[in-house]
């Protein structure tokens, strides 16, 4: 069965996951990687903010897309060794 609907429930789940990951990475920056971390955190934060903007306008498609971009930035930082995390449910761990 094809499931191509972005429900409010599904969107809230993705907000929860991405925002939780965002809070964690802010506390888990590897020493010497602060400059790169700052850029990734800014981009992820901007996309999360965009997602809230779209959500408030009931534009769930663009809110979902923005959350996926945010989490992509977060995971890129994890994969590049900028953040020291070990939760393989929230992050793409090596």
C-alpha positions as CSV (number, residue, x, y, z in Angstrom):
1,X,0.0,0.0,0.0
2,X,1.4,3.4,-1.0
3,X,1.7,5.9,1.8
4,X,2.5,9.3,0.4
5,X,0.6,11.4,2.9
6,X,2.4,13.7,5.3
7,X,0.1,13.7,8.3
8,X,0.4,16.1,11.1
9,X,1.2,13.1,13.4
10,X,4.1,12.0,11.1
11,X,5.4,15.6,10.9
12,X,5.4,16.0,14.7
13,X,7.3,12.7,15.0
14,X,10.0,14.1,12.6
15,X,10.1,17.4,14.4
16,X,10.7,15.5,17.6
17,X,13.5,13.4,16.1
18,X,15.3,16.3,14.4
19,X,15.0,18.7,17.3
20,X,16.3,16.1,19.8
21,X,19.3,15.4,17.5
22,X,19.9,19.1,17.2
23,X,20.0,19.6,21.0
24,X,22.4,16.7,21.3
25,X,24.9,17.8,18.7
26,X,25.1,21.2,20.3
27,X,26.6,19.5,23.4
28,X,28.8,16.9,21.5
29,X,31.2,19.0,19.4
30,X,34.6,17.4,19.1
31,X,37.5,19.6,20.2
32,X,39.1,21.4,17.3
33,X,36.0,21.0,15.1
34,X,34.1,24.1,16.5
35,X,34.3,26.1,13.3
36,X,32.7,23.3,11.2
37,X,30.2,22.5,13.9
38,X,29.1,26.2,14.0
39,X,28.3,26.1,10.3
40,X,26.4,22.8,10.5
41,X,24.5,23.9,13.6
42,X,23.5,27.2,11.9
43,X,22.3,25.4,8.7
44,X,20.4,22.7,10.6
45,X,18.9,25.4,12.9
46,X,17.8,27.5,9.9
47,X,16.1,24.5,8.3
48,X,14.3,23.6,11.6
49,X,13.1,27.2,11.8
50,X,11.9,27.0,8.2
51,X,10.1,23.8,9.0
52,X,8.2,25.6,11.9
53,X,7.4,28.4,9.5
54,X,5.9,26.0,7.0
55,X,4.1,24.0,9.7
56,X,2.5,27.2,11.0
57,X,1.2,27.8,7.4
58,X,-0.1,24.2,7.3
59,X,2.4,23.5,4.4
60,X,3.3,20.0,5.7
61,X,5.1,19.0,2.5
62,X,7.7,21.9,2.7
63,X,7.9,21.5,6.5
64,X,8.8,17.8,6.0
65,X,11.3,18.7,3.4
66,X,13.0,21.3,5.6
67,X,13.2,18.8,8.4
68,X,14.9,16.3,6.1
69,X,17.4,18.9,5.1
70,X,18.1,19.8,8.7
71,X,18.7,16.2,9.6
72,X,20.9,15.7,6.6
73,X,23.1,18.5,7.8
74,X,23.2,16.9,11.3
75,X,24.1,13.5,9.9
76,X,26.8,14.9,7.7
77,X,28.5,16.4,10.7
78,X,28.3,13.1,12.5
79,X,29.7,11.2,9.5
80,X,32.5,13.7,9.2
81,X,33.5,13.3,12.8
82,X,32.5,16.7,14.0
83,X,30.1,15.5,16.6
84,X,30.7,12.7,19.1
85,X,27.4,10.9,19.3
86,X,26.6,7.2,19.6
87,X,22.8,7.0,19.2
88,X,22.2,5.0,16.0
89,X,18.5,5.7,16.2
90,X,18.9,9.5,15.9
91,X,22.1,9.6,13.8
92,X,23.8,7.8,10.9
93,X,26.7,6.4,12.8
94,X,29.8,5.0,10.9
